[in-house]
Amino acid sequence: MTEWFTTLLLVITVLTLSIIMAIIRVFRGPTTPDRVVGVDTINTIVIVAMVLFGAAYQEVIYIDVAIVYAFLSFIATLFIAKYLEGGEF
């Protein structure tokens, strides 16, 4: 049990550092597409965290929420990409 908890703590630390780096990219990104990719990266990391919490606590609700969040994130990315290309909604 202690080894599992240590591994989970290590993974959470790495995910947190990844989110911090992506936030830096969002704020400092020289172009708008860089910022969009940073936000998409944060969404992906949050989805991974939800799946990890679901596996760690053996709760299916975390995975269900992660699936819905991934779908909404994908749709938002498509709309932002279309907006950046100058398309109409």
PDB file of N, CA, C and O in Angstrom:
ATOM      1  N   MET A   1       0.823  -1.193   0.000  1.00  0.00           N
ATOM      2  CA  MET A   1       0.000   0.000   0.000  1.00  0.00           C
ATOM      3  C   MET A   1       0.862   1.250   0.000  1.00  0.00           C
ATOM      4  O   MET A   1       0.532   2.220  -0.682  1.00  0.00           O
ATOM      5  N   THR A   2       1.949   1.250   0.742  1.00  0.00           N
ATOM      6  CA  THR A   2       2.819   2.415   0.812  1.00  0.00           C
ATOM      7  C   THR A   2       3.492   2.667  -0.529  1.00  0.00           C
ATOM      8  O   THR A   2       3.655   3.816  -0.939  1.00  0.00           O
ATOM      9  N   GLU A   3       3.888   1.581  -1.222  1.00  0.00           N
ATOM     10  CA  GLU A   3       4.519   1.731  -2.534  1.00  0.00           C
ATOM     11  C   GLU A   3       3.533   2.333  -3.528  1.00  0.00           C
ATOM     12  O   GLU A   3       3.912   3.189  -4.327  1.00  0.00           O
ATOM     13  N   TRP A   4       2.283   1.903  -3.493  1.00  0.00           N
ATOM     14  CA  TRP A   4       1.247   2.439  -4.382  1.00  0.00           C
ATOM     15  C   TRP A   4       1.025   3.934  -4.111  1.00  0.00           C
ATOM     16  O   TRP A   4       0.902   4.736  -5.036  1.00  0.00           O
ATOM     17  N   PHE A   5       0.976   4.289  -2.806  1.00  0.00           N
ATOM     18  CA  PHE A   5       0.772   5.687  -2.452  1.00  0.00           C
ATOM     19  C   PHE A   5       1.962   6.539  -2.880  1.00  0.00           C
ATOM     20  O   PHE A   5       1.775   7.664  -3.342  1.00  0.00           O
ATOM     21  N   THR A   6       3.174   6.027  -2.737  1.00  0.00           N
ATOM     22  CA  THR A   6       4.370   6.761  -3.154  1.00  0.00           C
ATOM     23  C   THR A   6       4.374   6.978  -4.659  1.00  0.00           C
ATOM     24  O   THR A   6       4.716   8.059  -5.138  1.00  0.00           O
ATOM     25  N   THR A   7       3.995   5.956  -5.394  1.00  0.00           N
ATOM     26  CA  THR A   7       3.923   6.081  -6.852  1.00  0.00           C
ATOM     27  C   THR A   7       2.871   7.109  -7.251  1.00  0.00           C
ATOM     28  O   THR A   7       3.109   7.936  -8.131  1.00  0.00           O
ATOM     29  N   LEU A   8       1.723   7.061  -6.614  1.00  0.00           N
ATOM     30  CA  LEU A   8       0.662   8.027  -6.920  1.00  0.00           C
ATOM     31  C   LEU A   8       1.108   9.448  -6.595  1.00  0.00           C
ATOM     32  O   LEU A   8       0.827  10.379  -7.349  1.00  0.00           O
ATOM     33  N   LEU A   9       1.798   9.613  -5.482  1.00  0.00           N
ATOM     34  CA  LEU A   9       2.301  10.939  -5.106  1.00  0.00           C
ATOM     35  C   LEU A   9       3.328  11.445  -6.117  1.00  0.00           C
ATOM     36  O   LEU A   9       3.340  12.632  -6.445  1.00  0.00           O
ATOM     37  N   LEU A  10       4.174  10.573  -6.605  1.00  0.00           N
ATOM     38  CA  LEU A  10       5.166  10.951  -7.617  1.00  0.00           C
ATOM     39  C   LEU A  10       4.480  11.371  -8.919  1.00  0.00           C
ATOM     40  O   LEU A  10       4.865  12.362  -9.539  1.00  0.00           O
ATOM     41  N   VAL A  11       3.477  10.620  -9.318  1.00  0.00           N
ATOM     42  CA  VAL A  11       2.759  10.946 -10.559  1.00  0.00           C
ATOM     43  C   VAL A  11       2.028  12.283 -10.420  1.00  0.00           C
ATOM     44  O   VAL A  11       2.026  13.094 -11.345  1.00  0.00           O
ATOM     45  N   ILE A  12       1.411  12.505  -9.262  1.00  0.00           N
ATOM     46  CA  ILE A  12       0.725  13.783  -9.043  1.00  0.00           C
ATOM     47  C   ILE A  12       1.713  14.942  -9.078  1.00  0.00           C
ATOM     48  O   ILE A  12       1.390  16.015  -9.588  1.00  0.00           O
ATOM     49  N   THR A  13       2.897  14.738  -8.548  1.00  0.00           N
ATOM     50  CA  THR A  13       3.926  15.781  -8.586  1.00  0.00           C
ATOM     51  C   THR A  13       4.335  16.092 -10.020  1.00  0.00           C
ATOM     52  O   THR A  13       4.460  17.259 -10.391  1.00  0.00           O
ATOM     53  N   VAL A  14       4.543  15.066 -10.819  1.00  0.00           N
ATOM     54  CA  VAL A  14       4.936  15.270 -12.216  1.00  0.00           C
ATOM     55  C   VAL A  14       3.813  15.972 -12.985  1.00  0.00           C
ATOM     56  O   VAL A  14       4.073  16.864 -13.792  1.00  0.00           O
ATOM     57  N   LEU A  15       2.567  15.567 -12.734  1.00  0.00           N
ATOM     58  CA  LEU A  15       1.440  16.208 -13.415  1.00  0.00           C
ATOM     59  C   LEU A  15       1.315  17.674 -13.007  1.00  0.00           C
ATOM     60  O   LEU A  15       1.004  18.525 -13.840  1.00  0.00           O
ATOM     61  N   THR A  16       1.552  17.969 -11.744  1.00  0.00           N
ATOM     62  CA  THR A  16       1.494  19.355 -11.277  1.00  0.00           C
ATOM     63  C   THR A  16       2.582  20.200 -11.929  1.00  0.00           C
ATOM     64  O   THR A  16       2.325  21.329 -12.347  1.00  0.00           O
ATOM     65  N   LEU A  17       3.778  19.669 -12.017  1.00  0.00           N
ATOM     66  CA  LEU A  17       4.855  20.395 -12.695  1.00  0.00           C
ATOM     67  C   LEU A  17       4.522  20.610 -14.172  1.00  0.00           C
ATOM     68  O   LEU A  17       4.820  21.666 -14.729  1.00  0.00           O
ATOM     69  N   SER A  18       3.915  19.625 -14.797  1.00  0.00           N
ATOM     70  CA  SER A  18       3.521  19.766 -16.203  1.00  0.00           C
ATOM     71  C   SER A  18       2.469  20.849 -16.382  1.00  0.00           C
ATOM     72  O   SER A  18       2.513  21.617 -17.343  1.00  0.00           O
ATOM     73  N   ILE A  19       1.520  20.908 -15.448  1.00  0.00           N
ATOM     74  CA  ILE A  19       0.496  21.950 -15.524  1.00  0.00           C
ATOM     75  C   ILE A  19       1.121  23.325 -15.334  1.00  0.00           C
ATOM     76  O   ILE A  19       0.734  24.282 -16.005  1.00  0.00           O
ATOM     77  N   ILE A  20       2.077  23.428 -14.431  1.00  0.00           N
ATOM     78  CA  ILE A  20       2.742  24.723 -14.212  1.00  0.00           C
ATOM     79  C   ILE A  20       3.475  25.161 -15.482  1.00  0.00           C
ATOM     80  O   ILE A  20       3.412  26.330 -15.865  1.00  0.00           O
ATOM     81  N   MET A  21       4.167  24.231 -16.129  1.00  0.00           N
ATOM     82  CA  MET A  21       4.866  24.587 -17.376  1.00  0.00           C
ATOM     83  C   MET A  21       3.877  24.991 -18.460  1.00  0.00           C
ATOM     84  O   MET A  21       4.145  25.912 -19.231  1.00  0.00           O
ATOM     85  N   ALA A  22       2.731  24.307 -18.526  1.00  0.00           N
ATOM     86  CA  ALA A  22       1.727  24.665 -19.535  1.00  0.00           C
ATOM     87  C   ALA A  22       1.106  26.031 -19.232  1.00  0.00           C
ATOM     88  O   ALA A  22       0.802  26.791 -20.152  1.00  0.00           O
ATOM     89  N   ILE A  23       0.918  26.343 -17.954  1.00  0.00           N
ATOM     90  CA  ILE A  23       0.387  27.663 -17.588  1.00  0.00           C
ATOM     91  C   ILE A  23       1.373  28.754 -17.994  1.00  0.00           C
ATOM     92  O   ILE A  23       0.971  29.818 -18.466  1.00  0.00           O
ATOM     93  N   ILE A  24       2.656  28.488 -17.811  1.00  0.00           N
ATOM     94  CA  ILE A  24       3.670  29.460 -18.246  1.00  0.00           C
ATOM     95  C   ILE A  24       3.574  29.674 -19.754  1.00  0.00           C
ATOM     96  O   ILE A  24       3.696  30.803 -20.231  1.00  0.00           O
ATOM     97  N   ARG A  25       3.359  28.605 -20.497  1.00  0.00           N
ATOM     98  CA  ARG A  25       3.222  28.720 -21.960  1.00  0.00           C
ATOM     99  C   ARG A  25       1.976  29.516 -22.312  1.00  0.00           C
ATOM    100  O   ARG A  25       1.989  30.302 -23.259  1.00  0.00           O
ATOM    101  N   VAL A  26       0.907  29.320 -21.563  1.00  0.00           N
ATOM    102  CA  VAL A  26      -0.327  30.057 -21.849  1.00  0.00           C
ATOM    103  C   VAL A  26      -0.113  31.549 -21.641  1.00  0.00           C
ATOM    104  O   VAL A  26      -0.566  32.355 -22.454  1.00  0.00           O
ATOM    105  N   PHE A  27       0.572  31.932 -20.561  1.00  0.00           N
ATOM    106  CA  PHE A  27       0.754  33.354 -20.274  1.00  0.00           C
ATOM    107  C   PHE A  27       1.851  33.996 -21.112  1.00  0.00           C
ATOM    108  O   PHE A  27       1.758  35.175 -21.454  1.00  0.00           O
ATOM    109  N   ARG A  28       2.889  33.235 -21.447  1.00  0.00           N
ATOM    110  CA  ARG A  28       4.015  33.811 -22.166  1.00  0.00           C
ATOM    111  C   ARG A  28       4.048  33.459 -23.646  1.00  0.00           C
ATOM    112  O   ARG A  28       4.931  33.918 -24.370  1.00  0.00           O
ATOM    113  N   GLY A  29       3.109  32.659 -24.098  1.00  0.00           N
ATOM    114  CA  GLY A  29       3.139  32.211 -25.481  1.00  0.00           C
ATOM    115  C   GLY A  29       3.220  33.381 -26.452  1.00  0.00           C
ATOM    116  O   GLY A  29       2.429  34.319 -26.356  1.00  0.00           O
ATOM    117  N   PRO A  30       4.154  33.339 -27.375  1.00  0.00           N
ATOM    118  CA  PRO A  30       4.272  34.489 -28.263  1.00  0.00           C
ATOM    119  C   PRO A  30       3.093  34.635 -29.227  1.00  0.00           C
ATOM    120  O   PRO A  30       2.778  35.743 -29.662  1.00  0.00           O
ATOM    121  N   THR A  31       2.451  33.530 -29.556  1.00  0.00           N
ATOM    122  CA  THR A  31       1.327  33.608 -30.490  1.00  0.00           C
ATOM    123  C   THR A  31       0.083  32.985 -29.861  1.00  0.00           C
ATOM    124  O   THR A  31       0.163  32.255 -28.872  1.00  0.00           O
ATOM    125  N   THR A  32      -1.045  33.285 -30.447  1.00  0.00           N
ATOM    126  CA  THR A  32      -2.308  32.730 -29.945  1.00  0.00           C
ATOM    127  C   THR A  32      -2.374  31.206 -30.083  1.00  0.00           C
ATOM    128  O   THR A  32      -2.839  30.541 -29.157  1.00  0.00           O
ATOM    129  N   PRO A  33      -1.925  30.627 -31.204  1.00  0.00           N
ATOM    130  CA  PRO A  33      -1.948  29.159 -31.263  1.00  0.00           C
ATOM    131  C   PRO A  33      -1.093  28.500 -30.173  1.00  0.00           C
ATOM    132  O   PRO A  33      -1.430  27.414 -29.700  1.00  0.00           O
ATOM    133  N   ASP A  34       0.014  29.150 -29.767  1.00  0.00           N
ATOM    134  CA  ASP A  34       0.805  28.602 -28.667  1.00  0.00           C
ATOM    135  C   ASP A  34      -0.012  28.559 -27.382  1.00  0.00           C
ATOM    136  O   ASP A  34       0.055  27.593 -26.622  1.00  0.00           O
ATOM    137  N   ARG A  35      -0.777  29.608 -27.153  1.00  0.00           N
ATOM    138  CA  ARG A  35      -1.617  29.660 -25.949  1.00  0.00           C
ATOM    139  C   ARG A  35      -2.725  28.613 -26.014  1.00  0.00           C
ATOM    140  O   ARG A  35      -3.050  27.986 -25.006  1.00  0.00           O
ATOM    141  N   VAL A  36      -3.295  28.426 -27.181  1.00  0.00           N
ATOM    142  CA  VAL A  36      -4.357  27.425 -27.338  1.00  0.00           C
ATOM    143  C   VAL A  36      -3.802  26.030 -27.088  1.00  0.00           C
ATOM    144  O   VAL A  36      -4.448  25.209 -26.435  1.00  0.00           O
ATOM    145  N   VAL A  37      -2.627  25.764 -27.596  1.00  0.00           N
ATOM    146  CA  VAL A  37      -2.009  24.454 -27.360  1.00  0.00           C
ATOM    147  C   VAL A  37      -1.707  24.282 -25.871  1.00  0.00           C
ATOM    148  O   VAL A  37      -1.835  23.179 -25.339  1.00  0.00           O
ATOM    149  N   GLY A  38      -1.307  25.362 -25.196  1.00  0.00           N
ATOM    150  CA  GLY A  38      -1.072  25.288 -23.751  1.00  0.00           C
ATOM    151  C   GLY A  38      -2.332  24.943 -22.984  1.00  0.00           C
ATOM    152  O   GLY A  38      -2.302  24.115 -22.074  1.00  0.00           O
ATOM    153  N   VAL A  39      -3.445  25.577 -23.347  1.00  0.00           N
ATOM    154  CA  VAL A  39      -4.718  25.277 -22.683  1.00  0.00           C
ATOM    155  C   VAL A  39      -5.150  23.851 -22.976  1.00  0.00           C
ATOM    156  O   VAL A  39      -5.661  23.167 -22.089  1.00  0.00           O
ATOM    157  N   ASP A  40      -4.957  23.395 -24.190  1.00  0.00           N
ATOM    158  CA  ASP A  40      -5.314  22.022 -24.542  1.00  0.00           C
ATOM    159  C   ASP A  40      -4.447  21.026 -23.768  1.00  0.00           C
ATOM    160  O   ASP A  40      -4.924  19.968 -23.357  1.00  0.00           O
ATOM    161  N   THR A  41      -3.192  21.365 -23.576  1.00  0.00           N
ATOM    162  CA  THR A  41      -2.305  20.505 -22.790  1.00  0.00           C
ATOM    163  C   THR A  41      -2.774  20.425 -21.341  1.00  0.00           C
ATOM    164  O   THR A  41      -2.765  19.350 -20.740  1.00  0.00           O
ATOM    165  N   ILE A  42      -3.183  21.560 -20.781  1.00  0.00           N
ATOM    166  CA  ILE A  42      -3.699  21.554 -19.406  1.00  0.00           C
ATOM    167  C   ILE A  42      -4.940  20.673 -19.315  1.00  0.00           C
ATOM    168  O   ILE A  42      -5.084  19.900 -18.368  1.00  0.00           O
ATOM    169  N   ASN A  43      -5.837  20.783 -20.292  1.00  0.00           N
ATOM    170  CA  ASN A  43      -7.036  19.942 -20.292  1.00  0.00           C
ATOM    171  C   ASN A  43      -6.676  18.463 -20.347  1.00  0.00           C
ATOM    172  O   ASN A  43      -7.280  17.651 -19.647  1.00  0.00           O
ATOM    173  N   THR A  44      -5.705  18.113 -21.167  1.00  0.00           N
ATOM    174  CA  THR A  44      -5.295  16.714 -21.271  1.00  0.00           C
ATOM    175  C   THR A  44      -4.704  16.217 -19.951  1.00  0.00           C
ATOM    176  O   THR A  44      -4.980  15.092 -19.533  1.00  0.00           O
ATOM    177  N   ILE A  45      -3.903  17.041 -19.302  1.00  0.00           N
ATOM    178  CA  ILE A  45      -3.304  16.639 -18.026  1.00  0.00           C
ATOM    179  C   ILE A  45      -4.384  16.475 -16.953  1.00  0.00           C
ATOM    180  O   ILE A  45      -4.302  15.567 -16.126  1.00  0.00           O
ATOM    181  N   VAL A  46      -5.384  17.341 -16.963  1.00  0.00           N
ATOM    182  CA  VAL A  46      -6.483  17.210 -16.007  1.00  0.00           C
ATOM    183  C   VAL A  46      -7.243  15.911 -16.248  1.00  0.00           C
ATOM    184  O   VAL A  46      -7.657  15.250 -15.296  1.00  0.00           O
ATOM    185  N   ILE A  47      -7.430  15.541 -17.504  1.00  0.00           N
ATOM    186  CA  ILE A  47      -8.113  14.288 -17.821  1.00  0.00           C
ATOM    187  C   ILE A  47      -7.304  13.099 -17.298  1.00  0.00           C
ATOM    188  O   ILE A  47      -7.867  12.161 -16.733  1.00  0.00           O
ATOM    189  N   VAL A  48      -6.007  13.141 -17.485  1.00  0.00           N
ATOM    190  CA  VAL A  48      -5.144  12.064 -16.974  1.00  0.00           C
ATOM    191  C   VAL A  48      -5.238  11.990 -15.449  1.00  0.00           C
ATOM    192  O   VAL A  48      -5.291  10.900 -14.880  1.00  0.00           O
ATOM    193  N   ALA A  49      -5.258  13.141 -14.796  1.00  0.00           N
ATOM    194  CA  ALA A  49      -5.375  13.156 -13.330  1.00  0.00           C
ATOM    195  C   ALA A  49      -6.696  12.550 -12.876  1.00  0.00           C
ATOM    196  O   ALA A  49      -6.736  11.807 -11.895  1.00  0.00           O
ATOM    197  N   MET A  50      -7.791  12.869 -13.594  1.00  0.00           N
ATOM    198  CA  MET A  50      -9.085  12.299 -13.224  1.00  0.00           C
ATOM    199  C   MET A  50      -9.090  10.788 -13.357  1.00  0.00           C
ATOM    200  O   MET A  50      -9.632  10.087 -12.502  1.00  0.00           O
ATOM    201  N   VAL A  51      -8.490  10.285 -14.421  1.00  0.00           N
ATOM    202  CA  VAL A  51      -8.438   8.837 -14.617  1.00  0.00           C
ATOM    203  C   VAL A  51      -7.575   8.196 -13.525  1.00  0.00           C
ATOM    204  O   VAL A  51      -7.909   7.122 -13.024  1.00  0.00           O
ATOM    205  N   LEU A  52      -6.480   8.844 -13.157  1.00  0.00           N
ATOM    206  CA  LEU A  52      -5.629   8.314 -12.085  1.00  0.00           C
ATOM    207  C   LEU A  52      -6.375   8.289 -10.746  1.00  0.00           C
ATOM    208  O   LEU A  52      -6.281   7.314 -10.000  1.00  0.00           O
ATOM    209  N   PHE A  53      -7.110   9.353 -10.445  1.00  0.00           N
ATOM    210  CA  PHE A  53      -7.895   9.361  -9.213  1.00  0.00           C
ATOM    211  C   PHE A  53      -8.962   8.266  -9.246  1.00  0.00           C
ATOM    212  O   PHE A  53      -9.223   7.614  -8.235  1.00  0.00           O
ATOM    213  N   GLY A  54      -9.565   8.073 -10.399  1.00  0.00           N
ATOM    214  CA  GLY A  54     -10.549   7.005 -10.524  1.00  0.00           C
ATOM    215  C   GLY A  54      -9.955   5.632 -10.288  1.00  0.00           C
ATOM    216  O   GLY A  54     -10.576   4.771  -9.665  1.00  0.00           O
ATOM    217  N   ALA A  55      -8.747   5.436 -10.791  1.00  0.00           N
ATOM    218  CA  ALA A  55      -8.071   4.149 -10.585  1.00  0.00           C
ATOM    219  C   ALA A  55      -7.604   4.002  -9.144  1.00  0.00           C
ATOM    220  O   ALA A  55      -7.679   2.917  -8.568  1.00  0.00           O
ATOM    221  N   ALA A  56      -7.124   5.090  -8.566  1.00  0.00           N
ATOM    222  CA  ALA A  56      -6.591   5.018  -7.201  1.00  0.00           C
ATOM    223  C   ALA A  56      -7.695   4.762  -6.180  1.00  0.00           C
ATOM    224  O   ALA A  56      -7.525   3.956  -5.266  1.00  0.00           O
ATOM    225  N   TYR A  57      -8.820   5.443  -6.336  1.00  0.00           N
ATOM    226  CA  TYR A  57      -9.906   5.297  -5.371  1.00  0.00           C
ATOM    227  C   TYR A  57     -10.959   4.309  -5.831  1.00  0.00           C
ATOM    228  O   TYR A  57     -11.956   4.102  -5.139  1.00  0.00           O
ATOM    229  N   GLN A  58     -10.756   3.699  -6.977  1.00  0.00           N
ATOM    230  CA  GLN A  58     -11.669   2.706  -7.538  1.00  0.00           C
ATOM    231  C   GLN A  58     -13.097   3.246  -7.616  1.00  0.00           C
ATOM    232  O   GLN A  58     -14.056   2.588  -7.213  1.00  0.00           O
ATOM    233  N   GLU A  59     -13.206   4.448  -8.140  1.00  0.00           N
ATOM    234  CA  GLU A  59     -14.502   5.095  -8.364  1.00  0.00           C
ATOM    235  C   GLU A  59     -14.671   5.339  -9.857  1.00  0.00           C
ATOM    236  O   GLU A  59     -13.807   5.934 -10.500  1.00  0.00           O
ATOM    237  N   VAL A  60     -15.768   4.885 -10.390  1.00  0.00           N
ATOM    238  CA  VAL A  60     -16.015   4.995 -11.823  1.00  0.00           C
ATOM    239  C   VAL A  60     -16.428   6.414 -12.209  1.00  0.00           C
ATOM    240  O   VAL A  60     -16.259   6.823 -13.358  1.00  0.00           O
ATOM    241  N   ILE A  61     -16.964   7.155 -11.259  1.00  0.00           N
ATOM    242  CA  ILE A  61     -17.473   8.492 -11.567  1.00  0.00           C
ATOM    243  C   ILE A  61     -16.368   9.410 -12.081  1.00  0.00           C
ATOM    244  O   ILE A  61     -16.616  10.259 -12.937  1.00  0.00           O
ATOM    245  N   TYR A  62     -15.147   9.245 -11.564  1.00  0.00           N
ATOM    246  CA  TYR A  62     -14.040  10.068 -12.041  1.00  0.00           C
ATOM    247  C   TYR A  62     -13.761   9.808 -13.525  1.00  0.00           C
ATOM    248  O   TYR A  62     -13.480  10.738 -14.281  1.00  0.00           O
ATOM    249  N   ILE A  63     -13.838   8.571 -13.923  1.00  0.00           N
ATOM    250  CA  ILE A  63     -13.567   8.215 -15.321  1.00  0.00           C
ATOM    251  C   ILE A  63     -14.699   8.703 -16.221  1.00  0.00           C
ATOM    252  O   ILE A  63     -14.454   9.162 -17.337  1.00  0.00           O
ATOM    253  N   ASP A  64     -15.942   8.606 -15.736  1.00  0.00           N
ATOM    254  CA  ASP A  64     -17.071   9.124 -16.515  1.00  0.00           C
ATOM    255  C   ASP A  64     -16.938  10.631 -16.728  1.00  0.00           C
ATOM    256  O   ASP A  64     -17.153  11.132 -17.832  1.00  0.00           O
ATOM    257  N   VAL A  65     -16.584  11.343 -15.668  1.00  0.00           N
ATOM    258  CA  VAL A  65     -16.406  12.793 -15.776  1.00  0.00           C
ATOM    259  C   VAL A  65     -15.234  13.114 -16.706  1.00  0.00           C
ATOM    260  O   VAL A  65     -15.283  14.086 -17.459  1.00  0.00           O
ATOM    261  N   ALA A  66     -14.191  12.302 -16.652  1.00  0.00           N
ATOM    262  CA  ALA A  66     -13.030  12.517 -17.533  1.00  0.00           C
ATOM    263  C   ALA A  66     -13.415  12.349 -18.997  1.00  0.00           C
ATOM    264  O   ALA A  66     -12.939  13.088 -19.858  1.00  0.00           O
ATOM    265  N   ILE A  67     -14.274  11.380 -19.275  1.00  0.00           N
ATOM    266  CA  ILE A  67     -14.711  11.165 -20.660  1.00  0.00           C
ATOM    267  C   ILE A  67     -15.516  12.363 -21.164  1.00  0.00           C
ATOM    268  O   ILE A  67     -15.295  12.837 -22.278  1.00  0.00           O
ATOM    269  N   VAL A  68     -16.436  12.845 -20.356  1.00  0.00           N
ATOM    270  CA  VAL A  68     -17.238  14.010 -20.748  1.00  0.00           C
ATOM    271  C   VAL A  68     -16.341  15.244 -20.896  1.00  0.00           C
ATOM    272  O   VAL A  68     -16.488  16.016 -21.844  1.00  0.00           O
ATOM    273  N   TYR A  69     -15.421  15.420 -19.962  1.00  0.00           N
ATOM    274  CA  TYR A  69     -14.505  16.561 -20.018  1.00  0.00           C
ATOM    275  C   TYR A  69     -13.627  16.491 -21.269  1.00  0.00           C
ATOM    276  O   TYR A  69     -13.371  17.516 -21.902  1.00  0.00           O
ATOM    277  N   ALA A  70     -13.167  15.295 -21.629  1.00  0.00           N
ATOM    278  CA  ALA A  70     -12.357  15.134 -22.843  1.00  0.00           C
ATOM    279  C   ALA A  70     -13.158  15.494 -24.079  1.00  0.00           C
ATOM    280  O   ALA A  70     -12.648  16.141 -24.994  1.00  0.00           O
ATOM    281  N   PHE A  71     -14.431  15.068 -24.102  1.00  0.00           N
ATOM    282  CA  PHE A  71     -15.281  15.392 -25.248  1.00  0.00           C
ATOM    283  C   PHE A  71     -15.489  16.901 -25.372  1.00  0.00           C
ATOM    284  O   PHE A  71     -15.372  17.460 -26.462  1.00  0.00           O
ATOM    285  N   LEU A  72     -15.800  17.557 -24.249  1.00  0.00           N
ATOM    286  CA  LEU A  72     -16.010  19.001 -24.286  1.00  0.00           C
ATOM    287  C   LEU A  72     -14.720  19.744 -24.639  1.00  0.00           C
ATOM    288  O   LEU A  72     -14.756  20.753 -25.343  1.00  0.00           O
ATOM    289  N   SER A  73     -13.603  19.255 -24.159  1.00  0.00           N
ATOM    290  CA  SER A  73     -12.311  19.870 -24.486  1.00  0.00           C
ATOM    291  C   SER A  73     -12.015  19.746 -25.974  1.00  0.00           C
ATOM    292  O   SER A  73     -11.501  20.678 -26.593  1.00  0.00           O
ATOM    293  N   PHE A  74     -12.337  18.609 -26.536  1.00  0.00           N
ATOM    294  CA  PHE A  74     -12.119  18.403 -27.968  1.00  0.00           C
ATOM    295  C   PHE A  74     -12.991  19.351 -28.790  1.00  0.00           C
ATOM    296  O   PHE A  74     -12.522  19.959 -29.752  1.00  0.00           O
ATOM    297  N   ILE A  75     -14.261  19.472 -28.404  1.00  0.00           N
ATOM    298  CA  ILE A  75     -15.161  20.376 -29.116  1.00  0.00           C
ATOM    299  C   ILE A  75     -14.674  21.812 -29.001  1.00  0.00           C
ATOM    300  O   ILE A  75     -14.688  22.548 -29.988  1.00  0.00           O
ATOM    301  N   ALA A  76     -14.245  22.222 -27.817  1.00  0.00           N
ATOM    302  CA  ALA A  76     -13.751  23.591 -27.628  1.00  0.00           C
ATOM    303  C   ALA A  76     -12.507  23.849 -28.472  1.00  0.00           C
ATOM    304  O   ALA A  76     -12.351  24.931 -29.038  1.00  0.00           O
ATOM    305  N   THR A  77     -11.635  22.872 -28.555  1.00  0.00           N
ATOM    306  CA  THR A  77     -10.431  23.027 -29.376  1.00  0.00           C
ATOM    307  C   THR A  77     -10.798  23.180 -30.850  1.00  0.00           C
ATOM    308  O   THR A  77     -10.186  23.970 -31.568  1.00  0.00           O
ATOM    309  N   LEU A  78     -11.792  22.427 -31.294  1.00  0.00           N
ATOM    310  CA  LEU A  78     -12.229  22.552 -32.689  1.00  0.00           C
ATOM    311  C   LEU A  78     -12.789  23.942 -32.967  1.00  0.00           C
ATOM    312  O   LEU A  78     -12.490  24.532 -34.005  1.00  0.00           O
ATOM    313  N   PHE A  79     -13.599  24.472 -32.049  1.00  0.00           N
ATOM    314  CA  PHE A  79     -14.166  25.807 -32.239  1.00  0.00           C
ATOM    315  C   PHE A  79     -13.080  26.878 -32.228  1.00  0.00           C
ATOM    316  O   PHE A  79     -13.115  27.810 -33.032  1.00  0.00           O
ATOM    317  N   ILE A  80     -12.129  26.749 -31.331  1.00  0.00           N
ATOM    318  CA  ILE A  80     -11.047  27.735 -31.262  1.00  0.00           C
ATOM    319  C   ILE A  80     -10.197  27.678 -32.527  1.00  0.00           C
ATOM    320  O   ILE A  80      -9.807  28.717 -33.059  1.00  0.00           O
ATOM    321  N   ALA A  81      -9.911  26.477 -33.006  1.00  0.00           N
ATOM    322  CA  ALA A  81      -9.132  26.347 -34.232  1.00  0.00           C
ATOM    323  C   ALA A  81      -9.874  26.952 -35.415  1.00  0.00           C
ATOM    324  O   ALA A  81      -9.268  27.605 -36.265  1.00  0.00           O
ATOM    325  N   LYS A  82     -11.194  26.736 -35.472  1.00  0.00           N
ATOM    326  CA  LYS A  82     -11.980  27.314 -36.560  1.00  0.00           C
ATOM    327  C   LYS A  82     -11.989  28.840 -36.452  1.00  0.00           C
ATOM    328  O   LYS A  82     -11.923  29.535 -37.466  1.00  0.00           O
ATOM    329  N   TYR A  83     -12.070  29.365 -35.213  1.00  0.00           N
ATOM    330  CA  TYR A  83     -12.046  30.809 -35.010  1.00  0.00           C
ATOM    331  C   TYR A  83     -10.703  31.393 -35.434  1.00  0.00           C
ATOM    332  O   TYR A  83     -10.651  32.459 -36.046  1.00  0.00           O
ATOM    333  N   LEU A  84      -9.626  30.699 -35.111  1.00  0.00           N
ATOM    334  CA  LEU A  84      -8.297  31.198 -35.474  1.00  0.00           C
ATOM    335  C   LEU A  84      -8.062  31.186 -36.977  1.00  0.00           C
ATOM    336  O   LEU A  84      -7.299  31.995 -37.505  1.00  0.00           O
ATOM    337  N   GLU A  85      -8.717  30.273 -37.649  1.00  0.00           N
ATOM    338  CA  GLU A  85      -8.581  30.214 -39.105  1.00  0.00           C
ATOM    339  C   GLU A  85      -9.451  31.257 -39.798  1.00  0.00           C
ATOM    340  O   GLU A  85      -9.371  31.423 -41.015  1.00  0.00           O
ATOM    341  N   GLY A  86     -10.276  31.954 -39.034  1.00  0.00           N
ATOM    342  CA  GLY A  86     -11.123  32.985 -39.617  1.00  0.00           C
ATOM    343  C   GLY A  86     -12.462  32.487 -40.096  1.00  0.00           C
ATOM    344  O   GLY A  86     -13.162  33.189 -40.826  1.00  0.00           O
ATOM    345  N   GLY A  87     -12.831  31.286 -39.696  1.00  0.00           N
ATOM    346  CA  GLY A  87     -14.115  30.735 -40.116  1.00  0.00           C
ATOM    347  C   GLY A  87     -15.246  31.294 -39.292  1.00  0.00           C
ATOM    348  O   GLY A  87     -15.027  31.885 -38.235  1.00  0.00           O
ATOM    349  N   GLU A  88     -16.460  31.104 -39.780  1.00  0.00           N
ATOM    350  CA  GLU A  88     -17.622  31.548 -39.043  1.00  0.00           C
ATOM    351  C   GLU A  88     -18.220  30.373 -38.301  1.00  0.00           C
ATOM    352  O   GLU A  88     -18.059  29.221 -38.706  1.00  0.00           O
ATOM    353  N   PHE A  89     -18.910  30.665 -37.216  1.00  0.00           N
ATOM    354  CA  PHE A  89     -19.539  29.602 -36.437  1.00  0.00           C
ATOM    355  C   PHE A  89     -20.902  29.290 -36.946  1.00  0.00           C
ATOM    356  O   PHE A  89     -21.578  28.415 -36.405  1.00  0.00           O
TER     357      PHE A  89
END
